[in-house]
Amino acid sequence: YGVWEEGHVGDAAATVSYCHSPGVEAYYSDNSTASTALALPGAVYHQIEYGAVLAGAANVTAAEAFLAHLVSPEANANMPYENLMYSVLEGADLPETNGYRHHSVVPEEATAALGGMDVATLEAMLATFSALLEG
């Protein structure tokens, strides 16, 4: 955020980042951060990342095992530390260590990333995407 200096997050007055960025800063700075996050109702988006086995994959078994690992409790327990992201598991929370959770905001009212797209259109798009993966 702005010019990096050792032990200082920068000189920017504001930045667009993840709601848990201050928690990550605190975690890596022994519970110290000058940053804060705003989770304005209707002005934040859930970031959704997808994984899939590609059509024609050389090792489908390994790909499926990797995807199973990504949604496992073990992998998700490390997600905040290793990927700096929220867990995908229902009921999971950010760690308390070094103020990670204390300095993080978990938005309660996110804007639909699809801008009000109806379910039928979304399902058609997902079917097209799936067909592309299947070859």
C-alpha positions as CSV (number, residue, x, y, z in Angstrom):
1,Y,0.0,0.0,0.0
2,G,2.1,2.9,-1.2
3,V,5.8,2.9,-0.7
4,W,7.0,-0.1,1.3
5,E,9.3,0.6,4.2
6,E,10.5,-2.0,6.7
7,G,7.9,-2.5,9.4
8,H,5.5,0.0,7.7
9,V,2.6,-0.9,5.5
10,G,3.0,2.2,3.3
11,D,1.9,5.8,2.9
12,A,-1.4,5.3,1.0
13,A,-4.4,7.0,2.7
14,A,-6.7,4.2,1.3
15,T,-6.5,1.1,-0.7
16,V,-8.9,-1.5,-2.1
17,S,-8.0,-4.9,-0.6
18,Y,-9.4,-7.9,1.1
19,C,-11.4,-7.3,4.3
20,H,-9.0,-9.5,6.2
21,S,-5.8,-7.7,5.0
22,P,-5.4,-5.9,8.3
23,G,-5.6,-9.3,10.1
24,V,-2.9,-10.7,7.8
25,E,-0.7,-7.6,8.6
26,A,-1.3,-8.1,12.3
27,Y,-0.5,-11.8,12.1
28,Y,2.9,-11.1,10.5
29,S,3.6,-8.1,12.7
30,D,3.0,-9.6,16.2
31,N,-0.6,-8.2,16.5
32,S,0.3,-4.8,15.2
33,T,-1.3,-3.0,12.2
34,A,-2.3,0.6,11.4
35,S,-4.8,-0.6,8.8
36,T,-8.5,-1.1,9.2
37,A,-11.1,-2.5,6.9
38,L,-14.6,-1.3,6.0
39,A,-17.3,-3.8,5.0
40,L,-19.9,-1.5,3.7
41,P,-23.3,-3.2,3.2
42,G,-23.7,-4.1,-0.5
43,A,-20.3,-2.8,-1.5
44,V,-18.2,-5.9,-0.9
45,Y,-17.9,-9.0,-3.1
46,H,-17.2,-12.6,-2.1
47,Q,-14.2,-13.8,-4.1
48,I,-15.0,-17.3,-5.3
49,E,-12.3,-19.5,-6.7
50,Y,-13.1,-22.7,-8.5
51,G,-11.2,-25.9,-9.2
52,A,-12.0,-28.6,-11.7
53,V,-10.6,-31.6,-13.5
54,L,-10.0,-30.6,-17.1
55,A,-11.3,-32.7,-19.9
56,G,-8.5,-34.9,-21.2
57,A,-6.4,-34.6,-18.0
58,A,-3.5,-37.0,-18.0
59,N,-4.1,-38.1,-14.4
60,V,-7.7,-37.7,-13.4
61,T,-7.2,-39.7,-10.2
62,A,-4.5,-37.3,-8.9
63,A,-6.6,-34.3,-10.0
64,E,-9.6,-35.6,-8.1
65,A,-7.4,-36.3,-5.0
66,F,-6.0,-32.8,-5.2
67,L,-9.6,-31.3,-5.3
68,A,-10.6,-33.4,-2.4
69,H,-7.6,-32.1,-0.5
70,L,-8.5,-28.5,-1.2
71,V,-11.9,-28.9,0.5
72,S,-10.5,-31.0,3.4
73,P,-10.5,-29.7,7.0
74,E,-6.7,-30.0,7.1
75,A,-6.2,-27.8,4.0
76,N,-8.8,-25.3,5.1
77,A,-7.2,-25.0,8.6
78,N,-4.1,-23.7,6.8
79,M,-5.9,-21.5,4.2
80,P,-5.7,-18.3,6.2
81,Y,-1.9,-18.8,6.8
82,E,-0.8,-20.3,3.5
83,N,-3.2,-18.8,1.0
84,L,-4.2,-15.8,3.1
85,M,-7.9,-16.5,2.3
86,Y,-11.0,-17.6,4.2
87,S,-11.8,-21.3,4.5
88,V,-14.5,-22.7,2.2
89,L,-15.9,-24.8,5.0
90,E,-19.2,-23.9,6.6
91,G,-18.6,-22.5,10.1
92,A,-14.8,-22.1,9.8
93,D,-13.3,-18.8,11.1
94,L,-10.0,-17.0,10.9
95,P,-7.4,-17.9,13.5
96,E,-7.0,-15.8,16.6
97,T,-3.2,-16.0,16.5
98,N,-1.4,-12.6,16.6
99,G,-4.7,-10.7,16.2
100,Y,-5.5,-12.2,12.8
101,R,-9.2,-12.5,13.5
102,H,-9.5,-9.5,15.7
103,H,-8.2,-7.1,13.0
104,S,-10.2,-8.8,10.2
105,V,-13.7,-8.0,9.0
106,V,-16.0,-10.8,7.8
107,P,-18.6,-9.2,5.6
108,E,-22.2,-10.1,6.4
109,E,-23.9,-8.5,3.4
110,A,-22.0,-9.0,0.2
111,T,-23.1,-7.8,-3.2
112,A,-23.9,-10.5,-5.7
113,A,-20.9,-10.7,-7.9
114,L,-23.2,-11.4,-10.9
115,G,-25.0,-8.1,-10.6
116,G,-28.5,-9.5,-10.2
117,M,-28.1,-12.2,-12.9
118,D,-31.0,-14.7,-12.8
119,V,-30.5,-18.3,-11.8
120,A,-31.4,-19.6,-15.3
121,T,-28.7,-17.5,-16.9
122,L,-26.2,-18.6,-14.3
123,E,-27.1,-22.2,-14.9
124,A,-26.7,-21.8,-18.7
125,M,-23.3,-20.2,-18.2
126,L,-22.2,-23.0,-15.9
127,A,-23.4,-25.6,-18.4
128,T,-21.4,-23.9,-21.1
129,F,-18.3,-23.8,-18.8
130,S,-18.8,-27.5,-17.9
131,A,-19.1,-28.4,-21.6
132,L,-15.8,-26.7,-22.3
133,L,-14.1,-28.6,-19.5
134,E,-15.5,-31.9,-20.8
135,G,-14.2,-31.2,-24.3
